Amino acid sequence: MSDNYIARFSHFIPCGVWEGSFILDIFEQEDKEPRPEVLHGDTQAQSSTIFGMAYLLGVELMPRIRNWKDLKLSRPGQDAHYTHINELFSDTVDWDLIETHLPDMLRVVLSVTAGMIRPSTLLRKLGTYSRKNKLYQAFRELGNVVRTEFLLHLLGDPELRSTLQSAMNKSEAFNGFAKWVLFGGEGVIAENRREEQRKIIKFNHLVANCVILYNVFVVSKELQKLALEGREFDEQAVAALSPYIRHHINRFGHYQLDLTRHSPPIEYDLPIPTKKRQEKLAGQATPTRRKKKPKKKRKKTAARQMKLFSAEEGT
């Protein structure tokens, strides 16, 4: 899923396989735009070879890794020593191996971007003969370098850890929402044919994206309506809104599709005035300094406005 809460790519995979081998399949076709620059995932979304291939594809892999302390960190050379974290490094980078097979690795990446082979297929084949395949070992060595750098940033940057947690929370929230949308048969895929299974996954994400678009449209209109009435919003209250609301949706009953009905126009640049934004504009006009409100009082105001918005939506 993308950072705007919608699913952009889905792929049906068999049970019992490493999920990270399929996370790069989004780069199979070169004409897919926009191309993601950062990929988030959990522990199974990463390995040393996946880090290496993602790096050559020009994407930053940022997974939330469980038990990362068990992973091996590689020092750039045997003479490299560090004052406080020297014990974290257990391996040394084999730069000669990377330099020797770099042209072969680049040819592999070009084949992937040209759509000639899927990254998942390539990673599985390389992993099967990992002890004898020098190309696999080169990808793994390059991935160890990239993953070491990522883990060091993760250790020293609390903001990065917060970003990874937020991305995974957003992903898990979408999975729960998509599962709620797939209510027929209690969410069980009863088809045995692979093509039908893929269709169910694709259609499920399509319906979920449509509901998300509808929620954003309705919430934006209601906020604009309240703003025209003179209501002011706290930035915390607006930031707490989620497109995964579902209590206003009735999944059961008869559906009547009117193909002649046109949807209302969507204003993508609809302004949502907040107190912080208005104070900033007022501060530009008059340089008088405003006193900051206590933090507890702002939280109560945000909660009260959220309750008010829920009441308006229910009516």
N, C-alpha and C positions, 0 to 999 in steps of 0.2 A: 504494500500500500504506500501511497505517496504522503508527503507531509501536509497535504490539505485534506486528510481524513478519508480519502476514497481509495478503493482498490484499483491498482493500475495493471497488475500482472498476477496471474494465477496459473498454477501448473499442478496437475494431478500426478502424484508419485506413489509408488507401491509402498506397502508397509515394510518396516524393518530396515530402511535404508537411511543413510546419513543425509539429513536435509540440506546441509551446506553444499552438497554437490550440485544442487539444482538452483541455488540462489542466483547464479550468474547466467542462467538461461535467458534472462531478459535481454542480454546483449547478443543473442543469436542473430538477430536481423539488424543490419546497419541503419535502416531507414526508420527505425522506431524513435520518435521524438515526442516529448523531450527525454533525453537520456538522463538517468539518475546519476548524481555525482557522489552520493553517500548512500551506503546500504547498511541498515541496522538489522540485527537478528539476535538470537539467543546463542547458547553454547553450541548447538548443532549447526549453526550457520557459519562456522569457521573451522579452519584447519590450516596448517602451514602452507599446503599447496593452494588452497583457496585464496589465502592472503596474497601469495605470489602472483596468481593469475589475475586477481582483482587489481593488483597494482599495475600490471602491464596493460590492463584494459582501461586504465585511467579512472578508476572508481575507488573511493575510500571506504574500506570495510571497517565498520565500527560496531562489533557485536558486544552484547553483554555476556561475559564469559563467567560461568560458574566454576569455582575452584581453580581460578587462574594461577594460584600459587604453585600448582603442580606442573605448570608449563615450564619449558626450558627457555631461558633467555640467552641470547648469543652476544658475546663481546666481539668488537670489530677486529681484535688481534690478540695474540697471546700476551703481549706486553701491556695491554690496556688494563688498568686497575682503578678502582673507584673507592673513595674513602668510606662511605657509609652503606653502599649497596653492592659491594663487590661480591658478596656471597650469593646474590640473586643470579649471577651469570654462571652457567655450567658448561656452555659450548662456545666454540670459536667459529666465526663465519669462514666458510671456504670460498673466498672470492674467486679463486682460479676456476672452480667448478661453474660459478655463475657466469664468468666472463667467457668461458669456452662454449657454453651452450646458450648464451644470450641470443644469437641469431636464430637458433632453432625455436626458442621460446617466442620470439617476435613473430616468426612465421605461423606458429600455432595460434597466436592471438589474432593475427590478420585473417586466418581461416575462420575463426569464431565470428569476428565482426562482419565477415562477408557472408555468413549464413551457411557455410559449407559443413560445419559440424557443431553440435551442441557442446557447451562446456561440461555438462553433466556426463555425456557419453565419453568425452575425452578424459575427464578426471577418473571415471571408473576404470577405463582401460589402462591408464597410467598406474593407478593404484594396484591393479592386479599383478603387475610385474615390477613392483616398487624396488625390490632389492637389486634387480639387474638393469633397470631402465635408468640411464643417466639423465634423461630429460626430466623424469619425475623427480629425481634427486635434486636437479637444478631448480625446479619450481619450488620444492620444499625448502631448499637453502635460501632462496630469495624470500620466500614467505616467512621464514624464521627472522630474517632481518626486519621486514615490515612489521611483523607482530611484536617483536621486541620493542621497536620504537613506539608502537601503539600502547603497549602495556606500561612503558615508562611514562608516557603522557597521562595515562589513566591513573597512575599512582600519584602524580603531582598536580593534577587539575581537578578540583572538586566540581567545577562547572561542567566538565566533560562527563563525569560520572552522573551528574544530574540530567544531562542531555540524553545519555543512554537509557536511563530509567524512564524518562518521559516518553522517549520513542517506543520503548517496549510496552509501556502502559497504553499508549495510543493504539499499538498493534493488537494487544490483547482485547482492548475495548471493541475494536472493529471485528475481531473474531467472534466475540460474544454477540455482537449485533447481527452479524451475518448468520450465526447459528440460530438466533431468534427468528430471523426472516425465513430460514429453511425449516418451517414448522411441520410440513407435510411428512407423515410417516415418522414423526419424532426425530427428524433429521438424519435418518438412516438411509444410505444410498443402497438401494436394493438391486441395482443393475449389475450384471456381470460383465457386460461389454465395456471395454475401455473408452470407446468413443462416447457412449451414453453417460458414463461417469464424468468425463470431462465436460460434457454439456451441462450437467447438473451443477458442477462447480462454477462454470462460466456464467450460467444464468442466475445462480444465487448471488454472485458478486454484482451482476448487472442490476438486479432488483435492489440490492442493498445500496448501491450507488445512487439509484433513482430516488430512494427514500431519503438518503442523506441530502441530495440536492433539494428535495421538497422541504425538508426540515430547515435547511439554511435559508431558503426563500421565505418561508413563513416567519421564522424568527427575525430575519432582517426587516421584513415588512412591519411586524409588531413593534420592534424597537423604533423604527422610523415614525410610526403612528404615535407612540407614546412621546417621542421627542417633539413632534409637532404640537402636542398638547402642553408642552412646557416641562415635561419630566426630565430630570437630570439623572445620569447613570454614573455609578462608580466604575472605574476601570476593572476592579476585581470582579464585580458582578458580571460584566460583559465577558471577561476572560474565562469565567467559570461555566459559560454556556457550552453545550456540547451538541454536535449534530447527530448524536446517537440516541436522542430521546425517542421513546416508543409508546408512552402511555396513551397518546392520542390516536394511535393506529389500531384499527380493528382488523385482525388477520382473518377472521372467520366470517362466513356469510356468502352472499352471491355478489359477483363482480360484473358490472355492466361496462363494457368498453365502448366509448363513443369516439370513433376514429375521426369524426368531423370536428371535434372540439379542439380549439387552439389554446395552447397554454399561454398564460399572461406573460408579457415581456419581463425579462430579468434585468435589473439595474445592478451591474457588477461593481460600480463605484458609488454605492449608496453610503453616504456618510452617517456614522453613528457617533453623535456627540457624547463625550464623557466629561466628567468634572475636571479631570486632570488636563484634558485637551483644552477645555474652555479657560481654565486658569492660566495655561501657557499662553493662549492667545491674548487674554486680558493682561498678562504680564508684559507682553510685547508692546501693548498700547500704553499702559501706565506702569512705570517701573517700581510701583509700591510693592513691598514684600508682604506676602500673605503668611499668616501663621499656620503651621502644620497642625492638623488634627491628631489627636491621640490614635494610636494604632488599633486599640480595642474598639473605639467608636466607629472607625472605618469598616471593621469587620461586621459590626452590627448593621451598619447602613447597607453594606453589600448583601447580607442575608435578608434584610427587609425588602430590598429591591428585587431579589430573586423570588421571594414569596409573592410580591406584587405582580411580577411578570407571569408567574404560574397561574395566579388568579385570573389575570387578563386572558391568558391563553385558554383557560378552561371555559370562560364565557364565550 
